[in-house]
Amino acid sequence: MPLLFALILVMIASIACVNDLTPAGGWSGPVAEGESLFIGNGDGNLVRFDPQSGNLDNNWRYPSGDGLGAMYSNSVVIGENIYGIGYTCRGDNCDGEIFGLNLASGSPIWGQNGLKLKTKLVGEIGVSGDTIFVGTSLIHDEEDGAEGYLYAIDSSPTTSSIVKWRIPLDGNSFSGVTVDGSTAFIATMAGTLYAIDISEADFADPESRIKWTFKADGAIAGSVLAKDGNLYFGDLASNAYKLDSSSRSGDSVSSGMNTARGEWKFDAGAWIWAKPIVENGIVYVSTLGGSIFALEDSNGVEKWATSIEGQIVSSPTLFDRKRGDTRERALAVPSGEQNVWVISVIDGRELGVFVTDNPVKSTPLVYNENLYVHSLNGDLKWYSVDDTTQRGCVDLKGGGRCD
């Protein structure tokens, strides 16, 4: 009964998060570019961090004043520019912004501000050439609009028209956009996964770009992984999926699994938000119940399972840690309760812990033998990947040291 009660509490908290997503911040992970890290802080400011000095660059911040409310996704870099999204809400009235900045100066590339939309902007940004792709929820100042949209946006700083095209979706999109070649994949809270042609070909109607759709058993809140012609994702009906994207065609909705093409569905026993990870023929699936599964990529058969304390919202990070004269592969698993747990990829054993003392809902980053973690209290902490000792801490809002 205690376990059942705990799971019920997890479900209630998750439902509130999914239905509301009131901006809280702290979900944006660090992104390495050159000799700097870029992170969206808890107020919705994108900041630049110098790993060598352990300090924030106080002259590089967007917006320079009050933040955008919250940044849930990591920023992306294209050439000399960096792009991000954020939003804030007052009740049902939401204000979102898609922005591009010059990496060197931090100045906006589209003028004073980016593209303003009356919507929630949550998921990952997709990139193809000079185009970025962003999923939205309902646009609040549009009458009779769709529940969500996929936007294709020109990333060029000299463009006169930022939006290239958009496609209506059947539900709010929190999953973000995954790009694989000339196809973008985006999912909705209605449980639909879309495959969309993002080539430069001319389409009289943007909706004609939809190649095919797949209907999952539940809402798809997390990101989709595209790897070697396959798609991996989870839903809020507790399923993990592997689809063969190359074998699917037609715009009709399909929910069947083609096992002859290596497709499978796995019951993880709890909702899945974190994007799966695939390496060396093993798929790692994490749940909001705190479970981690290692599955055979070929058939979805469980190899091992383990669990940590707290929800797993963002993807774990694979990394190597030194053990004597050898190195071993491990998962750094962020906990929505506190800490980042070190789990063996061989058998799921706990190998250690990076002590954060605060919840973590962002994906950790390994950079120059350190593990960087953005925790929900607004701190960026970094640790030795070998012995998990903390090496430093900075407050991403004020810039002060906290180590």
HUVENSUL-V546886 format. One record per backbone hydrogen bond with DSSP energy under -1.0 kcal/mol. CO is the residue of the C=O (numbers start at 1). NH is the residue of the N-H. E is the energy in kcal/mol with one decimal. If there is no record, write none. Layout:
co=[CO;CO]
nh=[NH;NH]
e=[E;E]
//
This chain:
co=[1;2;3;4;5;6;7;8;9;10;11;12;13;14;15;16;17;31;33;36;37;38;39;41;43;44;45;46;47;48;49;50;55;57;62;70;76;78;80;81;82;83;84;86;88;90;93;95;96;97;98;99;100;101;102;107;115;117;117;118;124;126;128;130;131;132;133;134;136;139;148;149;150;151;152;152;153;156;162;165;167;172;178;180;182;183;184;185;186;188;188;191;192;193;194;195;195;196;205;206;207;209;212;213;214;219;225;227;229;230;231;232;233;235;238;239;240;241;242;243;244;254;257;258;258;259;264;266;271;277;279;281;282;283;284;285;287;287;290;291;292;293;294;294;295;296;301;304;306;311;317;319;321;323;326;328;329;330;331;332;333;335;339;340;341;342;343;344;349;352;354;358;359;365;367;369;370;371;372;373;375;378;379;380;381;382;382;383;384;389;392;393;394;395;400]
nh=[5;6;7;8;9;10;11;12;13;14;15;16;17;18;19;20;21;38;36;33;49;31;47;44;69;68;41;62;39;57;37;54;50;60;46;87;83;81;103;78;101;76;99;97;95;93;90;88;117;86;115;84;109;82;106;102;98;96;119;140;177;133;131;155;128;153;126;151;173;142;169;136;167;134;164;165;132;159;154;152;150;189;185;183;198;180;196;178;194;191;220;216;188;214;186;211;212;184;208;209;210;197;195;254;193;236;232;230;245;227;243;225;241;272;268;235;266;233;264;231;247;215;259;261;263;262;242;240;288;284;282;297;279;295;277;293;290;312;308;287;306;285;303;304;283;300;296;294;292;336;332;330;328;326;323;321;345;319;343;317;341;360;335;354;333;351;331;348;344;342;340;339;376;372;370;385;367;383;365;381;378;396;375;394;373;391;392;371;388;384;382;402;380;399;395]
e=[-2.8;-2.3;-2.3;-2.2;-2.1;-2.1;-2.5;-2.5;-2.5;-2.4;-2.8;-2.2;-2.0;-3.0;-2.8;-1.8;-1.0;-2.5;-1.8;-2.6;-3.2;-1.9;-2.8;-1.7;-2.0;-2.1;-3.1;-2.0;-1.9;-2.7;-2.4;-2.5;-2.8;-1.9;-3.4;-1.8;-3.1;-2.1;-2.9;-2.4;-3.0;-2.2;-2.5;-2.5;-3.2;-1.8;-2.7;-1.9;-2.4;-1.6;-2.7;-2.1;-2.3;-2.6;-2.8;-2.4;-2.3;-3.6;-1.9;-3.3;-1.9;-2.7;-2.0;-3.1;-2.6;-3.0;-2.6;-3.0;-1.5;-1.6;-3.0;-2.2;-2.1;-1.9;-2.9;-1.1;-2.7;-1.1;-3.3;-2.8;-2.2;-2.5;-3.1;-1.4;-2.8;-3.0;-2.8;-2.5;-3.2;-1.6;-2.1;-3.2;-1.5;-2.2;-1.6;-3.1;-1.1;-2.7;-2.3;-2.0;-1.5;-3.1;-2.5;-1.4;-3.0;-2.5;-2.4;-1.9;-1.4;-2.6;-2.4;-2.9;-3.2;-2.0;-3.0;-1.9;-2.8;-1.4;-1.4;-2.7;-1.0;-3.1;-1.1;-1.5;-1.9;-1.7;-2.2;-2.6;-3.3;-3.6;-1.6;-2.6;-2.4;-2.9;-1.9;-2.9;-1.5;-1.3;-2.5;-2.0;-2.3;-2.4;-3.7;-1.2;-2.9;-3.1;-2.9;-2.7;-2.8;-3.0;-2.9;-2.5;-2.8;-1.6;-3.3;-2.5;-1.3;-2.4;-2.5;-1.9;-2.8;-2.9;-2.1;-3.4;-3.3;-3.3;-2.9;-1.5;-3.0;-2.4;-2.2;-1.2;-2.8;-3.5;-1.3;-1.8;-2.8;-1.8;-2.2;-2.6;-2.0;-2.4;-2.2;-2.1;-2.9;-3.5;-1.4;-2.3;-1.6;-2.5;-2.1;-2.2;-2.8;-2.1;-3.3]
//
